[in-house]
Amino acid sequence: MPKRLVVLVSGRGSNLQAILSACASGQIPATEVVAVISNRPQAPALALAAAAGIPVRCVDHRRFGDRSSFDAALRAQIDDFAPDHIALAGFMRRLTPEFAQHYGGRLVNIHPSLLPAFPGLHTHAQALAEGVKLHGATVHFVTADLDAGPIIVQGAVPVLAQDDVDSLAARVLAMEHRIYPQAIAWLVSGRLRMEQDKVTIDGEKAGEFSPCIWPGTED
């Protein structure tokens, strides 16, 4: 049976589209996106999913008085689809430790920085302010601590002298579209696991992942 994947979104859905394209091409093998769920009713990603015939749900965070009640409602919606894995694809809500623990080892996220550098928001502005020469994106397992789960893979891009936030963000986003489907493919194939807050591949503890510059971004 195909693996069942639920994708959580808040915005336009470019990483969702990358995942859908990778499923259709076979890059992510034997996997079906069974639902797309958002915390924002007007998120363009919901329309993208609906146009692809994928069930969509919305759990509007503004209707809940606290983070725990929102997470409980979100968890109920996710569990309706009995997913094998859950992917955060631009989902802009901080999740409770209880939520992360409920999906331990099955919940992954893409973050627009080379973690542990620049967790949280406004990562591109932070990178420019710090004057770093490399920036990029990280796919990691979600744990109780924000943007601190075990790293699966990273992709780096150069920071160019003429970059502003928008140009750097566009280059990083292209890298996200490359590495997120690859990480999900490893996950759904069973090769990749989180065990005792460590990443293992084929049963062996993974070493440190070195960022790699995607060809075509050097100039």
N, C-alpha and C positions, 0 to 999 in steps of 0.2 A: 504494500500500500504506500502511496506517496506520503511523505512527511507533510505535516500540517503546520503552516506558518501564519501567525497573526502579526500584522505590522501596525505599530502605533505612530501616529503623525499629528503634527500641529499646523503645518504650513502648506507649501506649494506641492511637495511630493516628488522632488527630483530624485531623491534616493529611493523612494518607493518605485518610481519608474525604472531605475537601474535594476532593482531587485526583480521586478516583473519581466523585464527584458532578459535578464539572466536565467530566470525560470523557463521562459519560452524557448531560449536557445539551447537549453541543456547545460549551461555553465553551472547553474544550481540544479543538481540532478534530482529527479523524482520528488519534486516538492511542489505543493500547491499553496498559494496565498489564499487562505480560507476566509479572512476578514481583514478589513482595515478600520481602525477605530481612532477617533480623534477627540480631543478635549475642546475643540473649536468647531462650532456648527458650520461656519463658512469656510473652513479650510479647503483650498483648491484640491488638495490630495484626495478628499472624499469624492469629488466629482470625477477625478481621474480613475479611482477605483471603481466607481459605479459604471463608468463608461466601459470598463473592462469586464463587467459582469460579476464583480466581486462584492459580496455583502459588506455594507458599511454601517457603522454605529457611531453615535456621538454620546460622550459622557461629558457634559459641559461643566467644567470645574467651578464656574461662577455660581452654580446652584448648590454648592456644598459649603458648610460652615467651617470645615477643617480638612486638613490633608488626609487624615485617616478615613473619613467617611467617603471622600472622593475615591481614594484608592480601593476601598471595599467595593464600591459600585463599579469601578473599572475592572477589577478582578472578576466580578460576577459576569460582566459582558465577555471578557476574554475566555473564561472557562466554559461559557456556552458553546464555544467552537472547539473545545478539547484540543488545543494546539500542542504540537511537540516542542515548538520553539516560538519565541516572541522576539521581534526586532523593533527597537526604537529607531525611527527614521525621521529625525527632526521633531521629536516629541518634547515639547518645552515645559515639562512639569517635573519638579523634583519628587521622586517616589520615596515612600516610607521604607525603613529597613524591613518591616514585616512583608511588604509587597515584594521586595527583592528576594527575601528568603523563601517566599512561597514559590517563586520561579527559579530558585537557585540552580545555576548551571544551564538554564534554558533561555535566559534573557540576555540579549546583547545590545550594544549601543555603538553608534558612530559619533565621535567627538572631533570638532575641527581644531585640533592642536596635536602636537607631539607630547602626549601625556608622559610624565607628570607635569610638564610645563603647561601653564595657562588652563587650569580647570575652570568650569563655570562659563560665564557669558563673555561676550566681546573679545573673543580670543584673537581675532586678526588685529584689532587695535592694540591689544597688549603686545603682540609680537612686533608690530611696527615701533611701538614705544620703547621696547627693550632693545631694538636694533639687532635682532637675531638674523642669522644668515640662512637658516633653514626653518621652515614652518611645515605644517602638514596636517594629517588626520590620523586618528587612532580608533581601531575597533577593539572593544573590550567587553568582558562580561560585566554585568551590572551587579553590584553588591551594595551593602548598606551605606557605604561612604561614597559621596558624590564624586564621580569620575575617577574613582580609585580602584576599580576592579581589575583583575588580571588582564594584561594586554594580550590580544590575539595577534594583531598585525598592525604595523604602522606604514604610512607612505609619506615621504617628504617631498617638498617642492622648495626651490630657491626663493628667497625674498630678494626682489630686484630693487635697484636704487630708485626707480621711478614708481614703485608700487604705492598705491593708496589702499584703503580698506577694501574697496570694491574689487580692484584688480587682483589683490591677494586672495580674497574670498573666492573669486571665480576659479583661480588656479587650484586652490585647496578642494573646492567642490568637485572638480574634475577628478582629483585623486580619490575622493570619497567614493565616487561612482565606480572606480576601479577596484578598490580594496574591500568594500563592504560585500558585494556579491561573492567575492572569493572567500572571505571569512565565513559567510553563511554556507557556502558550498562545503567547506571543511566540516562545519558543525553538523549539517544534516546528514552527511555521509557517515557520521560516527567516528571520524578520525580524530576529532577535536573535542576535548572535555575540560571542564573545570573540576579539579579535585583538590580539596583542602586549600582553596584559594590560590591554586596554581594551575597553569595551562599545561595539559598533556596532549601530545600528538602521537597517535598509534600506541598509546600506553606508556610512552616515555615522556619524562618531564622536559618541557621545551626550554631551550636556552633563551637568552635575551634576543629579542627581535631587533635587527638593525634597520633603520629607515633606509628606503631605497628611492632614488629620484626616478620618477616615471619618465621614460624617454620622451623627448619633445618639450620638456619644461626647463631645460637648462639655459635657454637664451632669453 
